[in-house]
């Protein structure tokens, strides 16, 4: 999810102006190879379902108890599966949809998180699943929370991971006209984004992924690999542009969810140094919920870097300990 300081934004995006340096045949070939590989990666791994809101793309991986994983900004079913890798290893069958405007999912006339939550019900009906735990990361936390609020009989557990929501009536990301133009270029153009990946990856970690890039030097090799995969798997960015713009709209405007009415057992997770400020959001949400539990990491940023195994083990334990329970 976007979390951008003026300095980091301009450092990262100004670097993309050096894309002209990639005018050589080698660079063109590298760009084409990267783009083709990205398209191939997201092709033929997913299934399609026709819902009341149009086509919904989803993928299923693993065996065991079903678990619905909702991706964050810049994602798709592929990011959902990436986030849920540990849950798959822990014995869950992960169902990962692509939200409205991402990859092959439709972009309906009203692409609200409320309607997205209702589309999840269509997915569960098609899969003959009565009740399921759901996790939503970053901007995907909005539709996950609405799913629990609007369909409590279908939601056994709610997990909100680094929830990107506006609870203070102030959009934490504000742009000048020039900054807005540059961000639009970066997040809608495969060539611009590819150039930024090559020229300024640390700036992208600090801005688009809202995580201090210095943390990459302090974590395990497997965590560095996960972080790099999350960043690089934003390609092809052009197939995510509508979803990205939609997330910016709904994550930026004030959230009207009445969390006091969310009775589903809930786990809210964040890190104190998340540059998107989700630590404060997580604390507020957990205080407002009748059955909200808070898990806060001291560091890790928006990617909870260095804490992935702990996070997924905590989710596994949370679901396992509370099967069939409801708030009083």
VMD Tcl script that draws the C-alpha trace (Angstrom):
set ca {
  {0.00 0.00 0.00}
  {1.23 3.53 -0.75}
  {2.97 5.32 2.09}
  {5.08 8.02 0.59}
  {7.16 10.83 2.07}
  {8.02 13.73 -0.22}
  {11.74 12.90 -0.16}
  {11.36 9.17 -0.82}
  {8.70 9.72 -3.44}
  {10.74 12.13 -5.48}
  {13.95 10.12 -5.05}
  {12.24 7.00 -6.30}
  {10.24 8.52 -9.08}
  {12.94 10.88 -10.29}
  {15.08 7.82 -10.77}
  {12.57 6.49 -13.25}
  {13.34 9.42 -15.51}
  {16.63 7.62 -16.14}
  {14.63 5.04 -18.07}
  {16.09 6.66 -21.15}
  {19.34 5.01 -20.15}
  {17.64 1.71 -20.93}
  {17.46 2.45 -24.59}
  {19.90 -0.25 -25.50}
  {18.89 -3.47 -27.17}
  {19.87 -5.36 -24.01}
  {17.51 -3.29 -21.88}
  {14.64 -3.66 -24.33}
  {15.15 -7.41 -24.38}
  {15.31 -7.52 -20.57}
  {12.09 -5.51 -20.26}
  {10.29 -7.73 -22.75}
  {11.53 -10.88 -21.01}
  {10.44 -9.62 -17.57}
  {7.02 -8.56 -18.82}
  {6.43 -11.82 -20.67}
  {7.44 -13.82 -17.60}
  {5.10 -11.77 -15.41}
  {2.16 -12.37 -17.73}
  {2.96 -16.06 -17.92}
  {3.17 -16.29 -14.13}
  {-0.39 -15.05 -13.61}
  {-1.83 -16.98 -16.55}
  {-3.41 -20.42 -16.26}
  {-3.01 -20.59 -12.47}
  {-6.43 -19.28 -11.61}
  {-10.10 -20.05 -12.18}
  {-12.99 -17.80 -13.19}
  {-16.44 -17.46 -11.67}
  {-19.36 -15.36 -12.87}
  {-20.87 -13.43 -9.96}
  {-23.61 -10.80 -9.68}
  {-20.80 -8.24 -10.11}
  {-19.17 -9.85 -13.12}
  {-16.19 -12.15 -13.43}
  {-14.25 -13.04 -10.30}
  {-10.82 -14.62 -10.58}
  {-9.57 -16.90 -7.84}
  {-7.03 -19.62 -7.14}
  {-6.97 -22.47 -4.64}
  {-3.84 -23.99 -3.15}
  {-3.25 -26.44 -0.33}
  {-5.32 -29.08 1.40}
  {-7.25 -28.87 4.65}
  {-9.67 -26.39 6.20}
  {-10.66 -23.64 3.75}
  {-9.25 -20.16 4.42}
  {-10.08 -17.03 2.39}
  {-7.06 -14.77 1.84}
  {-7.71 -11.29 0.43}
  {-4.75 -9.50 -1.14}
  {-3.63 -5.92 -0.64}
  {-2.98 -3.02 -2.97}
  {-1.07 -3.98 -6.09}
  {-1.94 -7.62 -5.64}
  {-4.24 -10.19 -7.10}
  {-4.73 -13.89 -6.43}
  {-0.97 -14.32 -6.77}
  {-0.21 -11.95 -3.92}
  {-2.88 -13.63 -1.80}
  {-1.17 -16.98 -2.29}
  {2.20 -15.37 -1.57}
  {0.95 -13.92 1.72}
  {-0.63 -17.24 2.68}
  {2.30 -19.52 1.98}
  {2.74 -20.39 5.65}
  {-0.96 -21.09 6.07}
  {-0.79 -23.58 3.22}
  {2.16 -25.24 4.95}
  {0.18 -25.23 8.21}
  {-2.60 -27.31 6.67}
  {-5.10 -24.86 5.20}
  {-6.70 -24.86 1.77}
  {-6.22 -21.24 0.80}
  {-8.72 -19.58 -1.53}
  {-7.26 -16.38 -2.98}
  {-9.49 -14.13 -5.12}
  {-8.43 -11.18 -7.22}
  {-10.41 -8.16 -6.08}
  {-12.28 -5.81 -8.44}
  {-9.99 -4.40 -11.12}
  {-7.11 -6.76 -10.47}
  {-5.82 -9.13 -13.15}
  {-8.84 -10.91 -14.71}
  {-11.51 -9.85 -12.23}
  {-14.19 -7.45 -13.48}
  {-14.45 -3.80 -12.50}
  {-18.18 -3.28 -11.88}
  {-19.98 0.09 -11.94}
  {-19.89 0.16 -8.12}
  {-16.55 -1.41 -7.11}
  {-17.06 -0.72 -3.41}
  {-15.54 -2.92 -0.67}
  {-19.12 -3.67 0.41}
  {-19.89 -5.17 -3.01}
  {-16.56 -6.94 -2.98}
  {-17.57 -8.56 0.31}
  {-20.84 -9.69 -1.28}
  {-18.90 -11.14 -4.23}
  {-17.00 -13.30 -1.75}
  {-20.35 -14.83 -0.76}
  {-20.98 -15.75 -4.40}
  {-17.57 -17.43 -4.41}
  {-18.33 -19.41 -1.25}
  {-21.71 -20.46 -2.65}
  {-20.05 -21.73 -5.82}
  {-17.54 -23.70 -3.74}
  {-20.26 -25.04 -1.39}
  {-18.57 -23.50 1.66}
  {-20.92 -22.40 4.43}
  {-18.50 -20.65 6.77}
  {-14.86 -19.67 6.51}
  {-12.09 -17.67 8.23}
  {-11.01 -14.64 6.22}
  {-7.88 -12.50 6.27}
  {-7.46 -9.20 4.46}
  {-4.13 -7.44 4.03}
  {-3.58 -3.71 3.60}
  {-6.44 -2.27 1.49}
  {-7.92 -5.77 1.29}
  {-8.75 -5.45 4.99}
  {-11.69 -3.21 4.04}
  {-13.58 -5.87 2.09}
  {-12.64 -8.53 4.66}
  {-14.10 -6.39 7.46}
  {-17.27 -5.75 5.46}
  {-17.56 -9.49 4.87}
  {-17.60 -10.10 8.63}
  {-20.04 -7.21 9.21}
  {-22.48 -7.98 6.40}
  {-22.29 -11.78 6.47}
  {-21.47 -12.86 10.04}
  {-23.10 -16.25 9.49}
  {-20.52 -16.98 6.75}
  {-17.46 -15.67 8.63}
  {-15.94 -17.81 11.39}
  {-12.87 -15.64 12.05}
  {-11.65 -12.25 10.84}
  {-7.97 -11.35 10.50}
  {-6.94 -7.83 9.49}
  {-3.26 -7.54 8.55}
  {-1.73 -4.03 8.39}
  {-5.24 -2.63 7.74}
  {-5.13 0.36 5.39}
  {-8.14 2.41 6.41}
  {-8.84 6.08 7.07}
  {-10.21 6.31 10.61}
  {-9.13 9.93 11.22}
  {-10.90 11.72 8.34}
  {-7.52 12.51 6.84}
  {-5.91 10.78 3.89}
  {-2.35 9.95 5.04}
  {-1.06 10.19 1.46}
  {-1.42 13.60 -0.14}
  {0.20 14.57 -3.45}
  {1.02 17.69 -5.35}
  {-0.14 17.75 -8.95}
  {3.32 16.74 -10.21}
  {3.64 13.94 -7.64}
  {0.22 12.65 -8.61}
  {1.26 12.59 -12.25}
  {4.43 10.64 -11.48}
  {2.62 8.13 -9.28}
  {0.04 7.59 -12.00}
  {2.79 6.88 -14.50}
  {4.57 4.49 -12.18}
  {1.46 2.50 -11.24}
  {-0.09 2.22 -14.68}
  {2.88 1.62 -16.95}
  {4.81 -1.65 -17.05}
  {7.80 0.13 -18.59}
  {7.96 2.84 -15.91}
  {7.54 0.34 -13.13}
  {10.16 -1.98 -14.62}
  {12.60 0.94 -14.82}
  {11.96 1.77 -11.17}
  {12.56 -1.87 -10.21}
  {15.92 -1.77 -11.95}
  {17.03 1.70 -10.85}
  {15.46 2.35 -7.47}
  {14.27 -0.83 -5.73}
  {15.02 0.50 -2.24}
  {12.89 3.56 -2.87}
  {10.04 1.28 -3.94}
  {10.38 -0.71 -0.72}
  {10.18 2.50 1.26}
  {7.29 4.00 -0.67}
  {5.02 1.48 -2.37}
  {5.64 -1.20 0.28}
  {5.91 1.27 3.18}
  {8.81 -0.68 4.70}
  {12.25 0.60 5.69}
  {14.61 -0.94 3.12}
  {17.36 -1.06 5.77}
  {15.44 -3.91 7.38}
  {16.42 -6.09 4.44}
  {19.93 -6.25 5.88}
  {18.71 -7.46 9.28}
  {16.40 -10.34 8.37}
  {16.91 -13.89 7.13}
  {17.62 -14.75 3.52}
  {14.15 -16.27 3.21}
  {12.54 -13.04 4.39}
  {14.62 -10.98 1.96}
  {13.50 -13.31 -0.79}
  {9.85 -12.92 0.24}
  {10.15 -9.13 0.22}
  {11.78 -9.11 -3.21}
  {9.14 -11.46 -4.58}
  {6.31 -9.27 -3.27}
  {7.88 -6.25 -4.97}
  {8.74 -7.92 -8.25}
  {5.40 -9.71 -8.45}
  {3.61 -6.39 -8.74}
  {4.44 -6.89 -12.42}
  {2.51 -6.74 -14.67}
  {1.39 -3.51 -12.98}
  {-0.79 -2.59 -15.96}
  {-3.19 -5.46 -15.17}
  {-3.66 -4.07 -11.66}
  {-4.12 -0.39 -12.51}
  {-7.91 -0.21 -12.02}
  {-7.67 -1.99 -8.70}
  {-4.83 0.24 -7.56}
  {-6.79 3.39 -8.33}
  {-9.87 1.98 -6.62}
  {-7.89 1.08 -3.50}
  {-6.46 4.59 -3.37}
  {-9.98 5.97 -3.40}
  {-11.49 3.76 -0.71}
  {-8.44 3.55 1.56}
  {-8.12 7.33 1.42}
  {-11.70 8.28 2.19}
  {-13.11 8.00 5.73}
  {-14.15 4.48 6.66}
  {-17.77 4.14 7.78}
  {-17.48 0.63 9.23}
  {-18.99 0.42 12.71}
  {-16.49 -1.98 14.23}
  {-18.54 -2.21 17.42}
  {-21.01 -4.28 15.41}
  {-18.42 -6.75 14.14}
  {-19.04 -9.66 16.50}
  {-16.82 -12.17 14.73}
  {-13.72 -13.22 16.65}
  {-11.03 -10.97 15.19}
  {-7.25 -10.68 15.16}
  {-5.75 -7.35 14.09}
  {-2.06 -7.28 13.19}
  {0.39 -4.49 12.41}
  {3.93 -3.21 13.03}
  {4.83 -0.04 14.88}
  {7.08 1.19 12.07}
  {4.62 0.64 9.21}
  {5.06 3.80 7.15}
  {1.41 3.75 6.23}
  {0.50 4.27 9.89}
  {-1.53 1.08 10.25}
  {-0.26 0.54 13.82}
  {-2.56 3.28 15.08}
  {-5.39 2.02 12.89}
  {-4.97 -1.52 14.23}
  {-5.09 -0.33 17.83}
  {-8.24 1.71 17.24}
  {-9.99 -1.16 15.47}
  {-9.12 -3.67 18.21}
  {-10.46 -1.30 20.87}
  {-13.75 -0.84 19.04}
  {-14.40 -4.52 18.40}
  {-16.23 -6.66 20.97}
  {-13.97 -9.62 20.17}
  {-10.86 -7.96 18.79}
  {-7.38 -9.18 19.68}
  {-4.27 -7.16 18.83}
  {-0.92 -8.49 17.63}
  {1.68 -5.75 17.27}
  {5.24 -6.20 16.07}
  {7.85 -3.61 17.06}
  {9.20 -3.44 13.52}
  {8.78 -4.98 10.08}
  {6.94 -2.24 8.24}
  {3.97 -2.83 5.97}
  {5.48 -6.17 4.93}
  {5.87 -7.32 8.57}
  {9.43 -8.10 7.47}
  {11.15 -10.58 9.76}
  {7.88 -11.77 11.29}
  {6.18 -13.76 8.55}
  {6.40 -17.18 10.20}
  {5.30 -15.80 13.56}
  {2.38 -13.97 11.97}
  {1.13 -17.03 10.11}
  {1.63 -19.32 13.11}
  {-0.35 -16.85 15.23}
  {-3.18 -16.87 12.68}
  {-3.13 -20.67 12.59}
  {-3.28 -20.82 16.39}
  {-6.02 -18.15 16.51}
  {-8.25 -20.10 14.14}
  {-7.44 -23.44 15.76}
  {-8.10 -22.29 19.33}
  {-11.40 -20.64 18.51}
  {-13.15 -22.98 16.13}
  {-16.89 -22.52 16.36}
  {-16.65 -19.72 18.92}
  {-18.47 -16.38 18.68}
  {-18.36 -13.21 20.71}
  {-21.01 -12.98 23.40}
}
mol new
graphics top color blue
foreach p $ca { graphics top sphere $p radius 0.5 }
foreach p [lrange $ca 0 end-1] q [lrange $ca 1 end] { graphics top cylinder $p $q radius 0.2 }
display resetview
